[in-house]
């Protein structure tokens, strides 16, 4: 018992200036254009780190450490190899101070996490088989709002392809997002927050919305609260198709999230064959065309992806078709006659007397 206690205490950092003092010492300010918000309360950073599980002797990649508050909690939790990736030059000096206080335990990369090759940041010896337990490698980060969504999409694609940080196995992630994004990542079928992001995350991972941090805990205070989300990649994705194909189907279905789902499915196909192929895809998938996108389950998205992939094997050019490109190239001529809609269930619901059409959304969520 005494030996274990001694070992744990050896992980603790020596007395250091507080994070507030570090900010003053190096004259640091959160940059609004970089969506930076500092978390100074070490009780909250400790709570974030606990969501990652046991970090004793762990390897950790921390994204955007800033002044190093979360880094201290990671080190105090027992991680022996902490790789911090920081884009902002102003924070490097403070991180070096922290590195000197924990000799051999902190490595600093001055770079952009969106382009950093994390698969080169750790030794292959930490790898675990994909169908085994996750490796003793964790990704943890208090993410700037402006990078959080593109970053998780990049990592979801890495999970699907078992590349990047997932070349080591089913690496777990513990990350912060705007509360609204955290809710969308974990939203269940039929909920108001259900979105493209919900399906993309949940078909590849077990996703858990751990807790919410009030905005007032950050400096400067953001206009929104923050959610902490934990991801564990699944051994088998719930949809067994290439990431690009799955993403394309989900993106198109959610383009008209308040309309019936067939409206989005239509946009997977060129106008000349749109009517016939939409009907065939929905029939093959056995999906009710009058369900809203938010009402579709992941098994139903799997059936849609299966049906679309089957059509693409017969007509490979469909994989490269994007309806927005067709719209861009289409001359501004008077539209000809269109086939009547097979799926109209209620003319009053579907007919718009003013000729208005719901605008497709480009938002990922």
N, C-alpha and C positions, 0 to 999 in steps of 0.2 A: 504493500500500500504506500509505504514511504517512497519507494523507488518511482512508482507511478506519479506521485505528487511532485517529486523532484523533476521528473521529465516534463510534466505539464508546465511547471514554473519556468523551465528553461526556454519555453516557447514565448513567454511573456516579454514584451518590449521593455527596455529601460525607460526611466522618466524622460519624457520629451515635451517640447512646447505643445500647447493645445493647438487644434486645427485653426481656431480663431487667431492665435498668436502667429502661426505659420502664414496665414493670409496677410496679417499686418506686416510681418517680417519681410516678406517678399513683395509687398504691395500688390497683392492679387485682387482682381475684380472679376466677377462672373460676366462674361461677354454675352449680351443679349442675342447677337446675331449667331452665336454658336449654341444657343439654347442651354447655357450652363446654369446649374443651380447647385449650390454646395449644401451638403448635409453635415452639420456640425455636431449633432448629438450622437455620441458614440454608443449610447444605448440602442438607438435605432439602427446604426450600422451593424452592431452586434446581432440585432434581430434579423436583419437581412441575411447575414452570413449563416445564421442558424438554419435558414430555409434550405441551404445547400446540403445539409446533412453533416456528417462527421468529416472534418478537414484535417484530422491528425495525419501528419506525414504526406499530405496531399500536394499535388501540383495544381496550381491555379493560374488561369489567365484572367487578369482584371482589365476591363475595358474602360478607358477614360477615368483614371484614378483621381485626376484633379489634384487637390491639396493633400490627398492621401488618407482621408478619414476611413473609408471602407477598407483600404489597404491595411490599416492598423488592426481592424477587427479580423481580417483574414489571417494575419500573422499571429494574433493572439489566440486564434482558434486552432493553431498548430500546424498550419501549412508550412512545408519546408522549402518549397520552390514556387515563388510568386513572380510571374511575368506580367509586368504592367505595360500596357500599350497606350501612350499618351500623344496626342497630336499637337497640343498647345505647348510651345516652348517655355512659356512662363512658369509651368509647374515642374519642370525637370529638376531645378535646384532643390526644391522642397522634397521631391521624391528621392534624390540622392542622399539627403540627410536621413531619411527613413531607411534607405538601403544600408547606410553606415551603422545605423542602430541595430540592424539585423544582418550581420555579416553572412554572406553566402546564400541568403534566402530571398533576395529581391533582385530581379533583372529588369532593367528599364529599356523599353523600345520607344524611341521617339519616331512615331509614324501614325498612319491612318489605318484604323482597324478594318475599314472597308476593303483595303488592298493588301493588308498584312497577311503573309503566308503562315498561319498558325501551325500548320502541319510541320513546318521546319523549326518551330520554337521549342519542341520537346523531343526527347529521345524515343525511338521506336520501342524501347524496352517497357514503356508504360502501357503499351497497347493491350487490349483484351478482345477476344473473339466477339463478333457482333451479337451472337446468340447467347453470350455469357453475361456476367455482371458488368455494369458500366465500369470504365477505367477509373483510376483514382486521379482523375483530371476534371476540373470544374471551370466553367466560364461564369464569371460573376461581374456585374457592372451596374452602376447608376448611370444609365444611358442618357445623353442629351436627347431631348424630344425630337430634334430634327434628323437624327440618325437612327432612332430606334426601329422604325418600321422597315426601311430598306435593309437594315442589318439583320433583322430576324428573318426576312424573306431570303436573304443570301444564305443564312445558316440553315434554313429549312431546305433549300436546294442542296446544300452540302450534305444534310442528313439523308436526303433521297439518294444521293450519289455516293454517300460514304466517303466524302472528301473533306479537305480542310481539317478542322478540329475533330471531325468524326472519322478520320482515317485511323484514329486510335481506338475506335469503338463507339459505344453509345454515350458519348460525353454529355453530362448534364449541364443545364444552364439555369442560372438564377439572375433575373434581370428586372430592372424597373422600366415602367412605361407610364404614359399619361393614364389616369384611371379609366378613361373611356376606351383606350386601346386595350388595356388589361381585360376589361369586361368583354370586349369583342373577341379577344384571343380565346376566352374560356366560355363563350356564350353557347347555350344549349339550343337544340332544334326548337323553332317556333318563338324564340325570345326576340325582343326588340333589337338587341345588340348583335344578333346573328349576322354574319358577314362573310365575305371572301376570306378574310383573315382567320375566322373561326375554323373554316373547313381546311384551309391550308395547314394550320398548326395541328389540328386534331387528327387529321388522317395520318400524320407522321409521328406524333408525340402524345404522351400523357401530359396534359397541361393543367396546372393548378394555380389559381389566383390566391396567393398566400395571405396577404393583408394589404391594407391601404394606409399610406402615410399622408397626413394632412399637408396641404401646401405650405402652411405656416411654419412647418419644420425646416423648410429650406431657406437658404439665403442666396440671392433675393427670392422672395416668396413668389412662386408661379401662380398663374390664375386658376390652375387646376390642381386636384389632388393626384397622388402618384400610387400606382399599384405595383406590387412585387409579384412576379410570376415565375414559377419553376417549371422547367421542361425536362422530360426524360424521353429520349427517342424510343419508339416502339421497335421490337425485334422484327416484326413484319408490318409494313405500312398497310393501312386499311384499304388503300387503292394501289393496285399493282401495275402501274404504268409509269413511263418516264415523266419526270417532274414537269417538263414544258407542256406536255399534252394535258396533264391533270390541271395545271394552272390555267391553261387556255380555256378548258371547259368551265371551270369554276368562275373565271373572270367574265366570260360571256353570259353565263346564267345570271350572275349578279348585276349585270349592266342595268337592268330594269328591276330593281329589287322590290318595287311595289306592284309590279305587273305580274301576270301569270308567267310561269317559268319558261313556257314555250317561246315567249318574246325574245329572251336571251339566247335560247338554243338556235333560233332562226339565224342569228348573226354568225354562227359557225360556218355558214354555207354561202356560196355565191348566189346572187339573186336569181340566176337562170335555173338553178336546181334547188332553191331554198325550200319551196313548198314540199316537194317530194321527199327530200332528205330529212327535213325536220320531222315530218310525219313518221318516216321509217325509224329514225333514231329514238323517238319517244316510245314508239310501239315496241321496238326491240328491248328498250330499257324497262318497259312496263312501268313508266312513270306518268302519273296523272298530269297532263299539260296545264291544268288550271290550279296547280299548287303554286304558291309564291316561293321565291328562292329561299326565304328564311324558314319555310316549312319543310324543306327537303332534308332528309337524314344523310349521313355519310354513306350508308349502303346504297341509297338512291343516287348519290353522286358517283359512287363506284359503278353502278349500272349504266349511268350516262357516259362515263369515261369508257367503259367496255364497248358500248354501242358506237361511240364516236371512233374509237380505235379500230373497230371492225370495218366501219365505212372507209376509214383512211387506208386500210390494207387494200381495198378495191380501187380507191382513188387517192393515191399518195399526195397529189397536189393540194388536197384539202388541209393537210397539216400546215401548209405555208400561207393559207388564205387568211386575210384579215379584212373584215368588212369595212373598217375605217379607211383602209387604203383604196378599196373599191369605190367608196364614196368620194374620196379625194380625186380619183381619176375619172369618175363619171362626169360626162359633160352636163351642163345645166340645161337639160332639155326637158320637155314636158313628159311627165311620167306616163307610161302606157298602162294598159289594164293589168291589174294584179289578180291572181287567183283568189277566190274567196277563202276566208280563213276556216279551215276545217275544225278548229278548236273553239269556235265561238259558242259559249254556253248560254250567254245572256246578252242579247244585242245591246241592251241599255248600258251594261257594264263596260262593254268593249268599244262602242261607238262614241266618238268624240265630235260633237257638233261643231266645235270651233276649230277643228283641224289641228289641235295641239297634240304633241307627242311628248311622252316623258323623256327628259334628257338623259342619255346614258351617263353613268357616273364613271369617272376615271379613278375615284378613290379606291384604294386597296381595301378599305374597311367600310 
